[in-house]
């Protein structure tokens, strides 16, 4: 949600991009604000510019921290993920081979 607000400048547009209702998006933001003890977005109402939302410093810190954690987790699990992908591909290949044998046998 925070990434969407940063990208779209709007809670509504961020919610729409995630196929989520505005209400659910707003509840997520409220939950984050309660959990982290401060505002994560600032909003402006309508007017000539149509209003919008931006991340607060806390919101930016949360998003940046999450992305760093995500990147570290991806690096830490890369070898295991490669093994799982290889297992999936080898099982899929074996299944195709069995299917071809059955077709030829008929």
Buried (B, 14 or more C-beta within 10 A) or exposed (E): BBBBBBEBBBBBBBBBBBEBEBEEBBEBBEEBBEEEEEBBBEBEEEEEEEBBBBBBEBBBEBBEEEEEEEEEEEEEEEEEEEEEEEEEEEEEEEEEEEEEEEEEEE
